[in-house]
Amino acid sequence: MDMDKVSTPPTRDPKADKAMETIRRWSHYLDKAFRIPGTRMRFGWDPILGLIPGFGDIAAGLFSVFILIQSFRVKIPGIIRARMVLNALIDAVSGAFPLIGDIFDFVWKSNSLNLALLEKHAGAGIEPETSDWIFVLGILAASVAIVILPILIVIVVFRRLQALFPGKPLWEFL
């Protein structure tokens, strides 16, 4: 489904409607403003701005915050907001790696993903799907593994060192 063609019905709140239109426009500029000739591949200003150290990632991050604020205004379910935050965090973390993060921005269009979630769930009373829960729980499990696995490895290494050198204090291995 082309996210450019997704639209939400007008609400009774003209401010919310205007905010949604602004979000659609900026999402398009950041994720899909340009097309690579001869292909269906699109990209926007996000990967281009990302080439400017610091500035590009901050600009894209501010837009992500704007989308998240709007998700609170239109009372999107918490799990969907969590998924939106994770989409933005994946984009932000990938941006921390020069060039690789910019290449990743061509593929991972967090603004368009979040816009689609916002439009799908804004005021419609649509329940979160199983895939939303799987995504959020999968990212959380991966995050926990990324934190815990190195700690476990360090513990195993220190125990092996202690077994090789009995009686030697642990801090001497540091």
C-alpha positions, 0 to 999 in steps of 0.5 A: 500500500502506498502510504502517500495515498493513505488519508484520515477522514477530517476530524472535528478539530481543525487544528488536528487536521492541519497538524496531520496535513503538515505531518504528511507533507514533511514525511513526504519531504523527508522520506519520499521527495525524490525518485531514482530514475528508472526505478520505484525507489524513493528517498527524501531529505533524511539521508541527505541531511544525515550526511551533515554531522549532527544536524541531519540526525537532529532535524529528523529526530525533531520531526519524529518528536512532532509525530509522536506529540500528535499521536498523544493528541489523537489518543493512539493506543500505547502499544502503537505509540511504543512502536512509533518510538521504536521506529524513531529510535531505530532510525536515530541509532542507525544515524549514529554510524556514519555513512552506514546510517545514511544508507540505512535511511534509504531503506528504513523510512521511520517517518512514513512508517509512523505516519501510516500508524498515526493515520491508521489508529488516529481516532478510529478506535482500531485495536492494535494488531498482533504484529504491533505487539510482536514488533515491540516485544521483539525489539525490547527482547533484542535490547535486553539481549544486547545489554545482558549478553556482554555482561554474561560474557564478561562474567564467564571470562572473569570466572575462567581467569580466576580458575586459571589464576586461583587466589589472585584478586578479581580487580587485578584482571581489570 
